[in-house]
Amino acid sequence: MILCQIKDITKDYGGHTIFEQLSFEIKTGEKIGLVGRNGSGKSTLMKIIAKAETSDNGQIHVQKNRQVGYLSQGQTTIFAGTARDFLLTAFSTLIQMEKKIRKLETEMPHQSGKDLEKFMHEYGELQEQFSHLGGYKIEANIEQVAAGLKASHLLDHPFSNLSGGEQTKIELARALLRKPDLLLLDEPTNHLDLNAIEWLTQFLQNYPGTFMVISHDRYFLDETVERIIDLEDGELHNYLTNYSGFVKEKEERLLKEFQAYQEQQKKIKKMKEAIKRLREWANQANPPNEGLHKRARNMERALERIEKLNRPTLNHKKMNLDFQTAHRSGKDVLSIKDLRKGYDGRELFSDVNMHVQYQERVALIGENGTGKSTFLKLILGQETVDAGEIKRGSNIKIGYLSQKLYSEQTKRTVIEEFREHVMLTEGEARQILAQFLFYGHRVFNQVSSLSGGEKMRLRLAILMQQNVNLFVLDEPTNHLDIESREVLEDTLENYNGTILAVSHDRYFLNKLFTKIYWLENKSLYSFNGDYEWAKQKITEIRLQQEKHVSKKEQPTKEDIQVRPKREKSKTFDFEKEVFLLEEQIAALDEQLQMEVDLATLQELYQKKEQLELKWEQLVEEIQ
């Protein structure tokens, strides 16, 4: 069944056509990835589908009574309450329904006869609807989604005080909690760590509705989508597969199209040559041969009727990255022993050890907030250690790619910033910048006006001219489209120095890195292998730790006797008790719908209120 129909959509910006007369359908239950180069119009198209932006032409038809949810990149939302209050707005219909139920409960004891019967009928219907729609699970759902996205600690903070990344995370949580029929997500994995991305992956794999996602995370697309829509040069191409399948099928399609184009060009060339010869022969005759002229004209008309194929673009302009040959460092690049660091009494990590050797590809992984970026700053000497030592090897020259690339106050142009760090003539500088897609007048754009991807390309252009032999990267694939990520990966594969990187791009990690350090619970674990191997081993470690903790927490007979009853219940039967209460409340709701005696009704209401109060107290304790 068609859920959403997009028909003949056209969009222009400043006289430049982004796309023209795009048409496609979204069917119920589809899991779609929308891909394309930066600037191809993906986000604009999604905004138009979400009715967050208007098209210049065309129509969007969404099936009647179907809800569309949308998460944009970097959207600015003004909200006065806490993050929890903001998430509650995802349940506005249920909250209004609950208010109406409470109002009926206070008014019903004062009714009698037909009025009471009418009130009870309305109350019963509302209760049934409220329960069916998950009204009793609102808080539990909020806690579950917030925990999955690693945002539980943000819930009671004022929404307006959160950073941009934190607000985006809460916006994502709200979009997921709404569970719309069509969920539109623009770069949802931005600001998420690996564990949160994996949770989101599972959420979308089990999502009962339809979704379309824009993402440059190839691993994420492979695991979540079953259809790829490729927006390229203002045209759409459909592939009924995941991202890896799309790459293969697109290459095959382009090769077939190029072969067809070449065959047509050969045919056109032969026809033009035949027309030319016929005219020459006709004119050589005395008198001129009208029959040959007629054949030439007929062939010309046939040539005009041929529907010309466009030459498929096999290779777009892409970054041409090439490191300057680095002077070799010593065998031991970094030696870190018993490192400890914390802030304001909060310890990030302690007793941390690391050893990095020449030409190793080392990745540092961990949840957000575990101290990965701080760890890099300690290596760079930008922060001081609390304890332990960091030794750099001989002849080390570090190139650092930070997450925070340039200040918004930077007044320099692209070429000025480049020449500030690299001593070259303007002509030489422009030649190198062109390899990083800064052509013509673009080199005179102010750095502060650049997009995140453009700033990343500029920083890479500078670093690659500085003869570094230790490349320290903090989320290097952020802001880069898939094609640019692939170019960066190919370049780093051929780099003859040492690489130490923090990244949550699993595709990038698997392709390049053979040694993984995993920062977790203030400790650093080392694994010789790729990301998949490290993930398997860290999961085993977690399971062992959980078993160890559960054994330590097993109470003795003496413990059970002296512990308060509530603590025992909290440790062992919390979830079971909440579930039983919910069942009892649901059973009372059924009784309330059937009961007609006023005295019995009042008694049932009191029981229900007591159970609901008990349920609320339990939920508060578990939080």
N, C-alpha and C positions, 0 to 999 in steps of 0.2 A: 504494500500500500504506500502511495506517495504521501509523505509527511510534509515536505516543503518543495515547492517548484520555483526555480529561478529562471526567468525568461527574458532574454534580450537585454541584459543589464549592461549599461555603458557608464563609464566614469572618466571625467577629465579633471586635471589639476593644472591651472594656469596655462591653458591651451595645449597641455600635453595629455594625450589619451593614454590612460592606464590600461584599460581594457574596453572592448567594444562588442556589444551584442553577445554576451556570455549567456549560455543556457545550460542548465543541468537540473537533475532531480535528486532529492534526498529521500530515501525510502525508510520506513519504520524499521528500527532495529539495526540500522547500518552503523558501522564504526569506521569513520573516515579520517584520513590524514590529508591536510591541505599543505602542499609543499611548493617551493619555488625559491628563486634567488631573492636576496634582500632587494626591496624596491619593485618587486614584480606585481604587487597589489594584493597580496594575500590578506593582510590585516584589513585593508579597505573593503575587500569583498566580504569578509566575515562581519564587519560593522554594518554593511548594507543588509545582509541577511538578518542580523539582530535588530534592525531598524534603529541602530545607533547613528547611522549616517544615511543620507539620501543618495540615490543614483541619479544621473542626468537623464537616464532613459531606462525603460524596462519595468518589470513587475516582480514582486515576491509574493507568492501565495503560500500561506501556512494553513494546514488543515484546521478546521473550526474547533474551538475549545482546546487547542493544544498550546502548551506553555513553552516559550523559548527562553533559555538562560544563557548569559554571556559573561565571559571574563576577558577583559581587554588587557593589553600591555600597558603598564604604568598609568592606569586610570586613577584620577583624583576624586576621592569621595569625601565629602564633609559629613561627619557624624559626631554628635555630642556625647554619646554614652560610651560604655566600655566595649571591648571587642566582643564580649559575651552578648551584650545587648544588641550589637550589630548582627551577630549570628542569629539571634532570636527573630530578627526581621524576616528570615527565610521561612518562618512559620507563622506569618501574620494572619493567615486565614484560620489556622488552628487556634491561635491565641484569642482571636475575636470569638471563635466558637466556644472556647472555654469560658470566656467572660459571660457569654449568653447563658451557658449551663449554670454557672454560679449564681447568676441573677435569678434564673428559674428556681434554683434550690432555695433561695431566700424568700421567694414569693409564693411558692407552692403550698407551704403549711397554712397560708391564709386563704386558700381557695377551697371551694366545696362544689359538689354537684357536677354540672356540665363544665363549669370553668376549670375545676380540678382535672376532669377527664381530658380536657383540651390541653392543659398545661402538661399533664403526664405524657400525652401522646407526643407533643413537641419535644419534651425532655428526653423521652426514650429514643426518638429518631436522632436527636443531636448527640446523645451519648454513644449510640451505635456508630454514627458517622465519625465522631471524634476518636473512638477507639480504633476503628478500621483504618483511619488515616495516620495512626501512630501518635496520637496526642499525648499518650502516657510515656512516650519514649523520646520526647523532645530533648530533654537534658542529657539523656544517655547518648543520643545521636550526636549532639554537639561535642560531648566529651570524646566520643569515639573518633570523629573526624579530626578534631583538634589534636588528639594524640597521634593519629596517623601522619598528620602533616607537621608534627613536632612544633605545635603552636599552643599547647596547653598552658604554658607559662605566660602567654600573652592575654589570656581570656579576661582577666580582671584589671587590665591596664586600660586607661582611656584610649580609645581608637585614634584620636587626633595626635596622641603622643608617640605613636608607633612610627618606626622608620618606614620609608617607601617600600622596602622589601617585606617588612612585617605586615604592612597593610595589604600588600598584594597576596600574601599567604592567607590572611583572614578573608579577603575577597574570594579567593579560591575555595576556601572552606564553605563560605556562604553559598557559592554557586553549586557546590556538590550537595549541600544539605537541601537545597530547593528541589533537587531531582526533577528537573524539567523534562518534558517530552523530547526536546531537542536542546542539547547542551553544547555550547560553542566556547572553546577554550583557546586563547591565543598565548602561546608559550607558557603553559601552566607549570613546567618544571623549573622555570627561573626562580631563584631564591630557595629552592628545595635542596636538601642534602640527599645522599644516596638512599638512606632508609626511607625518607619521605617520598622519594621518587618511586621506590619499589612498592610502597603502600598505595600510592596513587595509581600505579600500574594495575595492581590487583583490584582496586575499586572500579576502574574503567573496564577491566576484563569482565567483571560481574555486573556492570551497569545495565539495568533493565530497559533503559530508554535508548535514544539515538544520540550519537555525539559526533562532532567534527572538531579536530584539534590541529592547530598550527604548531609545529615544533621542529627545531633543528637537532633534536636528540634522536639519532638514528636507532639506537638500542630501544628507546621508549616506543618509537613508532613501530618497530618490528614486533614488540610484545603486545601492543594495544589495538592496532587498526587492521582492517581487512579490505579496505579500499583506499587507494591513493588518487587524489585529484592533483594533477601537476599544472600549475599556472606558469606559463612561459611565453614571453613575447606577446602577451595579451590573449593567448589562446589556452583552452583547457583540454587536457588529455586524461582519460580515465583508465585506471588499472585495478583490477579486482584481485588485489594481493597486498601483502605488507610492504615495508620499505625495501627490504633486500630483493624481493621479487620484482618490485617496481624498477629498481636500478637495472636489473637484467632485461626486463621486458622493454624498458625505454630504449636501451641500447640497440636491441633487436629491431624495434620499430624505426628508429632513426636510420639504421643501416638499410632497411628495406625501402624507406622513403627516399634515401639518397640514391639507391640503385634505380628506383623508378624515375627519379628526377634526371639521372644521367641518361637513361634510356630515352626519355622524352626529348632531352636536349639533342641527342644523336638524331632522332627522328626529325626534329625541327630543322636541324642543320642540313640534313639530306633534302628536305622539302624546299628549303631556301635555295640550295644549290641547283635543284631541278628547275625551279621557277626561273632562276637566272639563265640556265642553259637554254630553256625553251624560248625565252625572249631573244637571246643571242641568235639562235637558229632562225627564229621568225624574222628578225631584222636582216639577216644575211641573205634571205631569199629575195628575189626580184621578180615581181613585186613582193613586199612583206607578206609572210604567210599568216593570214588571219586565224586559221585553225590552231596554229601553235600559240598565238597570242591568247586565244580563248582558253586553251588548256592551262596556260600560265595563270590566267585570271581565276579559273575554277580552283586551281591548287592554292592560290593565295587566299580565297574565301575559306577553303578547307582548313588552312593554317590558322586563320583568324578564329575559326570555330573551336579549335582545340583549347580545352581548359588547362591553362598553364599551371604547372606545379611550382610551388615556391621551393627554393633551395633550402633544405633543412639545415638548421644550425647545429653542427656536430660539436663545435668547440666555441663556447663563449669566451670573451675576454676574462681572464682570471689572473689572480696574483701570480707573479713569477718570483718566488722566493728563492734566494740563494745566499747562504751564509758565507761571509769572508772566512777563509781558512784560519782556524784558531791555532795559536801556539800551544803545543801540548803542555798539559799540567803534569804534576807528579802522579805516581800511581795512587797514592792516598789523597783523595780530594777533600773529604770531610771526615772528621773523627769527633763524635759527640759522646760525652761520658757523664752519667749521673745528673742529667739536666733537670732543673726544676724551675717552674715559673707560675706566678699567680698574680692576681690583682685584688686589692682591697680585702685581703683575708680569704679570698676564694682561690684555691689551688687549681690551676689548669691541668698540669701534669707534673710528675716527679719521677726521679730515678730513670730517666729516659736515655737510651743509648742508640746511636746510629753510626753506621760506617758506610761511606760512599767511595767507590773507587772510579778511576778514570774510565770514561765511556759507558758507565752504567746508566741505565734508564730507570730512575727511582720515582715512584709515586707515593705521595702522602695522602691518606684517606681518613675520613672521620666525619662524624655528625657536625652540623653547624654549632659553633660555640665550644667545641672541644679544644680549640687553640691552634688550628693548622696554620692560619695566617700569622699568628704570633710566633709560631715555631720558625717560619721562614724569616721573619723580622729579626729573630735572635741570631740566625745564621748570617744575615746580612749586616749585623751590628747596629741595627736601628732600634733595638731594645736591649736592655741589660738582663743578664740571667740572675735568678735568685740564688742558684747553687749549681755546681757542675762546671764543665768546661766544653768549649767548642774550639777545635783546632782545624784550621784550613791547611791544605797541603801547599806545596811549593808551586810558584808560577801560576797562581789562580787568578783569573780575571772573570768577574761575575757580571752577567747580564740579567736584569730583574724585570719581569713583566708583572706589574701589580694589577689588582682588580680596580683600584682607583687610578685611572690613567692620567687625567688632566683636570685641573681646577676649572670651574665654570668662569672664573675671572681671567683666565688666560687670554691675552689680547693678541698673541702672535698668530700669524698665518701659518698654514701647513708648511710652506717652504722655509719660513723663518725658524720654526720650531725644529725642523730637520737639520738646517745648517747650524743651529745653535749647538748641536751635538756631533755633527759630522762635518769635517772641514773639506768642503768641496765647492767648486764654482756653481753658479746658479744653473748653468746648462747641465752639468754633471748631476746636480741634485734633482733637477726635473726629470732627467732620464731614469734615475733610480726610482723616484716617486711614481712614475708612470707604470713601473712594474708592480706597484702596489695599488693600481687603479686610480691614482690621482693624476688625471689628464688635464691639459690645457689650463683654463682659468681656475680649476678646482684647487690648484696649489696655492691660490691666493685667498681661499676661504679661511675664516678664523677658526682656530682649533676648537674654541668654545661652542661653535655652531655645528660641529660634526656629530654624527650618530655614534653610538657605542661601537659598532663594527668598524667605522672609519677611524676612530681613535685607536682601536686595537691595531689596525693595519699600519697606522702611522708609527706607533710605538715599535712594532715589529720591524718596520723599515729602518728605524734608527738602530735597534739592537743588532740587526744583521750586518751592520757596517762597522761594528766595534771590536771585532776579533775576540769575542768572549769564548772561554772554554768551559765555563759552568753556567748553564742556562737555568735560572730559577723562575718558574712559571706559576702564577697564582690564578687559577681558572682561565687558561689561555683561550679556550674555545667560546667563552661568553661573548655574545653579540655577533659572532661570526655565523654566516649561513653555512649550509652543509658543504657547498662547493669550496668555500674558503677553508673550512675545517679540513677537508681532504687534502688541499694544497699544503696546509700547515703540517699535517701528519706526514706527507711524503717528504717534505723538507727536513723535518726533525729525524726521520728515518735515516737520511743521508748525512746528518750532522756528525762530525767526528769528535765532538766534545762530550761533556757529561750533562745530563738533564735531571733536575729535581723539580717535580711538579705537584701542585695541589689541583685536583680536578674531580668533578662529579659526572663527567662525560664518560660513560662506561665503554662506549665504542672506542673512544680515544685511548682510554686506559688499556683495554684489551689489545689494541693494535700495536702500541709502542712500548709498554712498560713490562719489564721482566723481574722487577723487585718491588714489592709493595710493603709499605709501613702503614699500619692501621692504628690510629690514635683513638683509644676507647677507655672509658673509666679511669682517666688520668695515667694510663699506661700506653706503651708503644709496642705493638706486636710486629714482627718481621716475617715476611713470606717470600720465598724465592719462587716466582711464578707470576702469571698474569692476574688480572682482577678476578676472574671466575674462580681460579684456584684459591686466591686469598679469601674470597667471600665464603667458599666452602669451609675453609679452615677456621675462620673467625666464628662461623655459625657453630662449629663443633666446640670451640672454646666457650661460647656463650652457654651452650647446653650443659657443659661440664660445670660451669660456674653456678648455673641455676640449680643443678642437682646438689651441689655442695652447699648452697645457701639453704635449700629446702631441708636438707638433713640437719643443718645447724639449727633451723627454726622449729624442728619437731619438738613439741613440749613434753616434758617428763610428767609423771603423775603429780609430783609436787607443784610443777608449773601450772597444771590445769586447776589444781585446788586453790592456788593463791591468785590466779589471774581473774579479773572481773569477767563475768559471763559475756559481756558485749565484745571484749577483745578476742575471746575464743571464736565467737561467731564471725567476727570481722576477718579473722585469719583463715577460717576454713569454710564457712557457710554463707558468706556475704551474698554472692550472686544467686545462690539457691533461695535465700530468704527474700531477696528483691523479687525474684521470679514468682514465688508463692504469693507474695502480697499482690502482685499484678493480677494473678489468677483470681484471687479472692475479690479484688475490686471489680474485675470483669464479671464475676458471678453475681455480685451485688447489683451491678448495672442491669443484668438480665432480670433479676427479681424486681427491681424498681419499675421496669417496663411492664411487668405482668400484674403487680400489686395494685389493688383499688382501695384498700382500707387505709384511711388517713393515719390512724395511730401506728399501724405497721409501717407505713411509708416513712413517718418521722423517725421511727426506731432504725429503719434501714439506712436513712440519711446519716444518722449519728454514727452508725457502724462504719459507713463508707468514709466519713470525714476522719474518723480515728485511724482507719487503715491508710488513707492518703497522707495524713500527717506522719505516720510511722514510715511510709514509703519515702517521703521527702527527707526525713531525718537520716535514713539509711543512705540515700543518694548523696547527701551532704557529707556524710562520714567517709564514703568511698572516694570522694573527690579529694 
